[in-house]
Amino acid sequence: MRVTVSAEMSIFDRAFEEIELIGRHIEMLRVTKEMQPIGIIRLSEVMGIPKHKVRYSLRLLEKEGLIIATNDGARVSDKYDEFIGSAADRLEDLIERINAIRQADR
């Protein structure tokens, strides 16, 4: 069975989109930490992304317990330092998996 190039690219496109989303979430946490409390409109302006994407990220980060919604805007939770500390390790794990896939194809 032959896989078309467009099907192969869609697999990679989804992976790239997920990586971009992870990057956005981490950057939003960092900006929130620096500027807390901060609201959706200000986050949108500072990060240069639409408000609906800010809302989505904040909702996800709140669900994960990393962001706390207050009347004055978003604040990071006590889990922030632990998460940021482990994020580099998790990203390194992804890099190792990608390298293993790449090596297996050679």
VMD Tcl script that builds the backbone (N, CA, C; Angstrom):
set m [mol new atoms 318]
animate dup $m
set s [atomselect $m all]
$s set {name element resname resid chain x y z} {
  {N N MET 1 A 0.843 -1.182 0.000}
  {CA C MET 1 A 0.000 0.000 0.000}
  {C C MET 1 A 0.888 1.245 0.000}
  {N N ARG 2 A 0.615 2.142 -0.883}
  {CA C ARG 2 A 1.406 3.355 -1.004}
  {C C ARG 2 A 0.682 4.517 -0.313}
  {N N VAL 3 A 1.410 5.262 0.521}
  {CA C VAL 3 A 0.850 6.415 1.214}
  {C C VAL 3 A 1.170 7.652 0.393}
  {N N THR 4 A 0.187 8.476 0.185}
  {CA C THR 4 A 0.414 9.686 -0.607}
  {C C THR 4 A 1.148 10.719 0.230}
  {N N VAL 5 A 1.818 11.631 -0.456}
  {CA C VAL 5 A 2.563 12.685 0.219}
  {C C VAL 5 A 1.632 13.545 1.056}
  {N N SER 6 A 0.440 13.841 0.562}
  {CA C SER 6 A -0.476 14.702 1.319}
  {C C SER 6 A -0.898 14.032 2.619}
  {N N ALA 7 A -1.081 12.710 2.620}
  {CA C ALA 7 A -1.429 12.013 3.860}
  {C C ALA 7 A -0.259 12.050 4.834}
  {N N GLU 8 A 0.963 11.871 4.335}
  {CA C GLU 8 A 2.142 11.937 5.195}
  {C C GLU 8 A 2.274 13.329 5.805}
  {N N MET 9 A 2.061 14.351 5.004}
  {CA C MET 9 A 2.200 15.708 5.502}
  {C C MET 9 A 1.129 16.027 6.538}
  {N N SER 10 A -0.067 15.486 6.390}
  {CA C SER 10 A -1.096 15.789 7.374}
  {C C SER 10 A -0.724 15.206 8.736}
  {N N ILE 11 A -0.046 14.066 8.749}
  {CA C ILE 11 A 0.417 13.490 10.010}
  {C C ILE 11 A 1.418 14.434 10.667}
  {N N PHE 12 A 2.358 14.939 9.898}
  {CA C PHE 12 A 3.343 15.859 10.439}
  {C C PHE 12 A 2.725 17.206 10.797}
  {N N ASP 13 A 1.770 17.666 9.998}
  {CA C ASP 13 A 1.112 18.941 10.283}
  {C C ASP 13 A 0.454 18.907 11.652}
  {N N ARG 14 A -0.212 17.810 11.987}
  {CA C ARG 14 A -0.857 17.690 13.299}
  {C C ARG 14 A 0.186 17.739 14.412}
  {N N ALA 15 A 1.312 17.093 14.197}
  {CA C ALA 15 A 2.374 17.098 15.201}
  {C C ALA 15 A 2.924 18.511 15.387}
  {N N PHE 16 A 3.152 19.218 14.288}
  {CA C PHE 16 A 3.638 20.591 14.374}
  {C C PHE 16 A 2.633 21.484 15.106}
  {N N GLU 17 A 1.354 21.309 14.809}
  {CA C GLU 17 A 0.316 22.090 15.473}
  {C C GLU 17 A 0.328 21.849 16.980}
  {N N GLU 18 A 0.498 20.602 17.380}
  {CA C GLU 18 A 0.546 20.279 18.806}
  {C C GLU 18 A 1.763 20.907 19.477}
  {N N ILE 19 A 2.903 20.877 18.810}
  {CA C ILE 19 A 4.119 21.494 19.355}
  {C C ILE 19 A 3.919 23.003 19.504}
  {N N GLU 20 A 3.311 23.627 18.498}
  {CA C GLU 20 A 3.022 25.064 18.576}
  {C C GLU 20 A 2.098 25.364 19.754}
  {N N LEU 21 A 1.107 24.527 19.957}
  {CA C LEU 21 A 0.159 24.720 21.047}
  {C C LEU 21 A 0.857 24.596 22.403}
  {N N ILE 22 A 1.714 23.613 22.553}
  {CA C ILE 22 A 2.484 23.460 23.791}
  {C C ILE 22 A 3.335 24.706 24.025}
  {N N GLY 23 A 3.974 25.185 22.981}
  {CA C GLY 23 A 4.781 26.399 23.092}
  {C C GLY 23 A 3.955 27.594 23.520}
  {N N ARG 24 A 2.751 27.723 22.964}
  {CA C ARG 24 A 1.867 28.834 23.326}
  {C C ARG 24 A 1.468 28.749 24.792}
  {N N HIS 25 A 1.133 27.555 25.253}
  {CA C HIS 25 A 0.732 27.387 26.647}
  {C C HIS 25 A 1.880 27.757 27.591}
  {N N ILE 26 A 3.073 27.292 27.292}
  {CA C ILE 26 A 4.233 27.580 28.147}
  {C C ILE 26 A 4.554 29.072 28.133}
  {N N GLU 27 A 4.513 29.685 26.962}
  {CA C GLU 27 A 4.779 31.125 26.873}
  {C C GLU 27 A 3.710 31.918 27.624}
  {N N MET 28 A 2.457 31.476 27.545}
  {CA C MET 28 A 1.379 32.164 28.250}
  {C C MET 28 A 1.596 32.075 29.767}
  {N N LEU 29 A 2.052 30.927 30.230}
  {CA C LEU 29 A 2.374 30.799 31.653}
  {C C LEU 29 A 3.468 31.778 32.059}
  {N N ARG 30 A 4.511 31.868 31.237}
  {CA C ARG 30 A 5.624 32.770 31.551}
  {C C ARG 30 A 5.176 34.234 31.577}
  {N N VAL 31 A 4.391 34.629 30.583}
  {CA C VAL 31 A 3.895 36.013 30.534}
  {C C VAL 31 A 2.982 36.284 31.717}
  {N N THR 32 A 2.126 35.334 32.040}
  {CA C THR 32 A 1.230 35.500 33.181}
  {C C THR 32 A 2.035 35.668 34.461}
  {N N LYS 33 A 3.066 34.856 34.638}
  {CA C LYS 33 A 3.926 34.952 35.826}
  {C C LYS 33 A 4.550 36.344 35.922}
  {N N GLU 34 A 5.039 36.857 34.805}
  {CA C GLU 34 A 5.710 38.159 34.788}
  {C C GLU 34 A 4.752 39.326 35.014}
  {N N MET 35 A 3.502 39.199 34.550}
  {CA C MET 35 A 2.594 40.337 34.540}
  {C C MET 35 A 1.351 40.148 35.410}
  {N N GLN 36 A 1.319 39.113 36.222}
  {CA C GLN 36 A 0.117 38.802 36.989}
  {C C GLN 36 A -0.261 39.895 37.973}
  {N N PRO 37 A -1.551 40.071 38.190}
  {CA C PRO 37 A -2.646 39.439 37.463}
  {C C PRO 37 A -2.802 40.081 36.086}
  {N N ILE 38 A -3.215 39.268 35.138}
  {CA C ILE 38 A -3.367 39.763 33.767}
  {C C ILE 38 A -4.636 39.181 33.150}
  {N N GLY 39 A -5.357 40.031 32.442}
  {CA C GLY 39 A -6.604 39.621 31.815}
  {C C GLY 39 A -6.414 39.135 30.390}
  {N N ILE 40 A -7.493 38.628 29.838}
  {CA C ILE 40 A -7.480 38.067 28.487}
  {C C ILE 40 A -7.080 39.106 27.445}
  {N N ILE 41 A -7.645 40.280 27.526}
  {CA C ILE 41 A -7.363 41.311 26.519}
  {C C ILE 41 A -5.887 41.692 26.549}
  {N N ARG 42 A -5.343 41.896 27.740}
  {CA C ARG 42 A -3.931 42.274 27.856}
  {C C ARG 42 A -3.016 41.143 27.388}
  {N N LEU 43 A -3.348 39.898 27.764}
  {CA C LEU 43 A -2.555 38.753 27.284}
  {C C LEU 43 A -2.568 38.688 25.765}
  {N N SER 44 A -3.737 38.924 25.188}
  {CA C SER 44 A -3.873 38.904 23.735}
  {C C SER 44 A -2.968 39.958 23.096}
  {N N GLU 45 A -2.976 41.156 23.677}
  {CA C GLU 45 A -2.149 42.246 23.148}
  {C C GLU 45 A -0.663 41.943 23.297}
  {N N VAL 46 A -0.258 41.501 24.475}
  {CA C VAL 46 A 1.158 41.255 24.756}
  {C C VAL 46 A 1.700 40.122 23.906}
  {N N MET 47 A 0.903 39.055 23.754}
  {CA C MET 47 A 1.369 37.881 23.026}
  {C C MET 47 A 1.101 37.959 21.532}
  {N N GLY 48 A 0.237 38.894 21.125}
  {CA C GLY 48 A -0.074 39.034 19.705}
  {C C GLY 48 A -0.879 37.874 19.148}
  {N N ILE 49 A -1.753 37.313 19.984}
  {CA C ILE 49 A -2.620 36.226 19.525}
  {C C ILE 49 A -4.071 36.585 19.816}
  {N N PRO 50 A -4.995 36.028 19.043}
  {CA C PRO 50 A -6.416 36.357 19.231}
  {C C PRO 50 A -6.946 35.957 20.607}
  {N N LYS 51 A -7.940 36.703 21.076}
  {CA C LYS 51 A -8.520 36.463 22.398}
  {C C LYS 51 A -9.083 35.051 22.544}
  {N N HIS 52 A -9.665 34.500 21.470}
  {CA C HIS 52 A -10.247 33.163 21.596}
  {C C HIS 52 A -9.160 32.111 21.863}
  {N N LYS 53 A -7.971 32.329 21.329}
  {CA C LYS 53 A -6.869 31.399 21.600}
  {C C LYS 53 A -6.348 31.580 23.022}
  {N N VAL 54 A -6.333 32.813 23.500}
  {CA C VAL 54 A -5.947 33.078 24.886}
  {C C VAL 54 A -6.925 32.385 25.828}
  {N N ARG 55 A -8.225 32.536 25.560}
  {CA C ARG 55 A -9.247 31.892 26.398}
  {C C ARG 55 A -9.053 30.380 26.435}
  {N N TYR 56 A -8.818 29.785 25.283}
  {CA C TYR 56 A -8.622 28.338 25.204}
  {C C TYR 56 A -7.427 27.908 26.055}
  {N N SER 57 A -6.311 28.593 25.899}
  {CA C SER 57 A -5.114 28.239 26.655}
  {C C SER 57 A -5.329 28.434 28.152}
  {N N LEU 58 A -5.927 29.543 28.532}
  {CA C LEU 58 A -6.180 29.785 29.951}
  {C C LEU 58 A -7.094 28.723 30.546}
  {N N ARG 59 A -8.109 28.332 29.789}
  {CA C ARG 59 A -9.030 27.287 30.265}
  {C C ARG 59 A -8.276 25.979 30.499}
  {N N LEU 60 A -7.426 25.617 29.550}
  {CA C LEU 60 A -6.653 24.388 29.683}
  {C C LEU 60 A -5.672 24.486 30.855}
  {N N LEU 61 A -4.993 25.608 30.980}
  {CA C LEU 61 A -4.023 25.789 32.063}
  {C C LEU 61 A -4.712 25.812 33.423}
  {N N GLU 62 A -5.912 26.363 33.466}
  {CA C GLU 62 A -6.674 26.358 34.712}
  {C C GLU 62 A -7.103 24.937 35.077}
  {N N LYS 63 A -7.531 24.188 34.077}
  {CA C LYS 63 A -7.927 22.793 34.294}
  {C C LYS 63 A -6.753 21.977 34.831}
  {N N GLU 64 A -5.549 22.282 34.368}
  {CA C GLU 64 A -4.335 21.592 34.824}
  {C C GLU 64 A -3.857 22.098 36.186}
  {N N GLY 65 A -4.511 23.135 36.696}
  {CA C GLY 65 A -4.137 23.674 38.000}
  {C C GLY 65 A -2.949 24.604 37.969}
  {N N LEU 66 A -2.586 25.103 36.794}
  {CA C LEU 66 A -1.416 25.970 36.646}
  {C C LEU 66 A -1.766 27.451 36.692}
  {N N ILE 67 A -3.031 27.760 36.404}
  {CA C ILE 67 A -3.518 29.137 36.390}
  {C C ILE 67 A -4.709 29.227 37.346}
  {N N ILE 68 A -4.789 30.345 38.037}
  {CA C ILE 68 A -5.932 30.617 38.898}
  {C C ILE 68 A -6.613 31.867 38.358}
  {N N ALA 69 A -7.906 31.758 38.086}
  {CA C ALA 69 A -8.683 32.906 37.620}
  {C C ALA 69 A -9.106 33.735 38.831}
  {N N THR 70 A -8.843 35.045 38.777}
  {CA C THR 70 A -9.278 35.951 39.839}
  {C C THR 70 A -10.063 37.089 39.201}
  {N N ASN 71 A -10.702 37.901 40.024}
  {CA C ASN 71 A -11.433 39.059 39.497}
  {C C ASN 71 A -10.502 40.049 38.817}
  {N N ASP 72 A -9.235 40.063 39.229}
  {CA C ASP 72 A -8.260 40.994 38.657}
  {C C ASP 72 A -7.544 40.438 37.430}
  {N N GLY 73 A -7.716 39.161 37.141}
  {CA C GLY 73 A -7.058 38.527 36.012}
  {C C GLY 73 A -6.416 37.218 36.431}
  {N N ALA 74 A -5.733 36.595 35.498}
  {CA C ALA 74 A -5.109 35.297 35.745}
  {C C ALA 74 A -3.841 35.452 36.580}
  {N N ARG 75 A -3.629 34.469 37.427}
  {CA C ARG 75 A -2.408 34.349 38.223}
  {C C ARG 75 A -1.910 32.922 38.087}
  {N N VAL 76 A -0.610 32.714 38.217}
  {CA C VAL 76 A -0.096 31.347 38.213}
  {C C VAL 76 A -0.313 30.753 39.594}
  {N N SER 77 A -0.432 29.446 39.635}
  {CA C SER 77 A -0.637 28.739 40.903}
  {C C SER 77 A 0.703 28.327 41.497}
  {N N ASP 78 A 0.638 27.690 42.631}
  {CA C ASP 78 A 1.844 27.175 43.282}
  {C C ASP 78 A 2.501 26.064 42.470}
  {N N LYS 79 A 1.794 25.512 41.504}
  {CA C LYS 79 A 2.338 24.431 40.668}
  {C C LYS 79 A 3.254 24.948 39.554}
  {N N TYR 80 A 3.315 26.258 39.379}
  {CA C TYR 80 A 4.076 26.851 38.274}
  {C C TYR 80 A 5.539 26.398 38.254}
  {N N ASP 81 A 6.245 26.583 39.368}
  {CA C ASP 81 A 7.675 26.273 39.397}
  {C C ASP 81 A 7.942 24.804 39.100}
  {N N GLU 82 A 7.143 23.935 39.679}
  {CA C GLU 82 A 7.309 22.500 39.434}
  {C C GLU 82 A 7.075 22.167 37.963}
  {N N PHE 83 A 6.024 22.765 37.382}
  {CA C PHE 83 A 5.719 22.511 35.974}
  {C C PHE 83 A 6.847 22.992 35.068}
  {N N ILE 84 A 7.294 24.222 35.264}
  {CA C ILE 84 A 8.361 24.776 34.424}
  {C C ILE 84 A 9.629 23.943 34.584}
  {N N GLY 85 A 9.894 23.501 35.808}
  {CA C GLY 85 A 11.062 22.676 36.046}
  {C C GLY 85 A 11.011 21.350 35.312}
  {N N SER 86 A 9.822 20.773 35.214}
  {CA C SER 86 A 9.696 19.482 34.537}
  {C C SER 86 A 9.464 19.619 33.028}
  {N N ALA 87 A 9.094 20.809 32.571}
  {CA C ALA 87 A 8.802 21.004 31.142}
  {C C ALA 87 A 10.030 20.707 30.285}
  {N N ALA 88 A 11.195 21.148 30.728}
  {CA C ALA 88 A 12.415 20.898 29.952}
  {C C ALA 88 A 12.667 19.401 29.823}
  {N N ASP 89 A 12.444 18.654 30.901}
  {CA C ASP 89 A 12.619 17.197 30.846}
  {C C ASP 89 A 11.625 16.559 29.888}
  {N N ARG 90 A 10.382 17.007 29.930}
  {CA C ARG 90 A 9.359 16.449 29.048}
  {C C ARG 90 A 9.673 16.743 27.586}
  {N N LEU 91 A 10.140 17.964 27.317}
  {CA C LEU 91 A 10.520 18.323 25.951}
  {C C LEU 91 A 11.714 17.497 25.492}
  {N N GLU 92 A 12.652 17.260 26.387}
  {CA C GLU 92 A 13.816 16.423 26.055}
  {C C GLU 92 A 13.356 15.002 25.713}
  {N N ASP 93 A 12.361 14.485 26.449}
  {CA C ASP 93 A 11.801 13.162 26.138}
  {C C ASP 93 A 11.222 13.134 24.719}
  {N N LEU 94 A 10.526 14.205 24.338}
  {CA C LEU 94 A 9.978 14.281 22.976}
  {C C LEU 94 A 11.089 14.271 21.932}
  {N N ILE 95 A 12.133 15.032 22.196}
  {CA C ILE 95 A 13.271 15.085 21.270}
  {C C ILE 95 A 13.894 13.705 21.120}
  {N N GLU 96 A 14.069 13.002 22.223}
  {CA C GLU 96 A 14.642 11.653 22.171}
  {C C GLU 96 A 13.768 10.702 21.365}
  {N N ARG 97 A 12.468 10.793 21.539}
  {CA C ARG 97 A 11.555 9.931 20.772}
  {C C ARG 97 A 11.626 10.233 19.288}
  {N N ILE 98 A 11.679 11.509 18.951}
  {CA C ILE 98 A 11.777 11.898 17.544}
  {C C ILE 98 A 13.091 11.395 16.958}
  {N N ASN 99 A 14.176 11.555 17.696}
  {CA C ASN 99 A 15.474 11.071 17.215}
  {C C ASN 99 A 15.471 9.556 17.035}
  {N N ALA 100 A 14.813 8.829 17.925}
  {CA C ALA 100 A 14.725 7.370 17.792}
  {C C ALA 100 A 13.960 6.990 16.531}
  {N N ILE 101 A 12.891 7.694 16.235}
  {CA C ILE 101 A 12.117 7.433 15.017}
  {C C ILE 101 A 12.972 7.721 13.790}
  {N N ARG 102 A 13.690 8.835 13.836}
  {CA C ARG 102 A 14.532 9.218 12.707}
  {C C ARG 102 A 15.634 8.178 12.483}
  {N N GLN 103 A 16.252 7.708 13.540}
  {CA C GLN 103 A 17.329 6.714 13.435}
  {C C GLN 103 A 16.813 5.383 12.922}
  {N N ALA 104 A 15.608 5.001 13.311}
  {CA C ALA 104 A 15.033 3.724 12.885}
  {C C ALA 104 A 14.795 3.711 11.376}
  {N N ASP 105 A 14.628 4.853 10.776}
  {CA C ASP 105 A 14.346 4.947 9.342}
  {C C ASP 105 A 15.620 4.941 8.505}
  {N N ARG 106 A 16.762 5.014 9.122}
  {CA C ARG 106 A 18.026 5.103 8.360}
  {C C ARG 106 A 18.626 3.753 8.125}
}
mol reanalyze $m
mol bondsrecalc $m
mol representation Tube
mol addrep $m
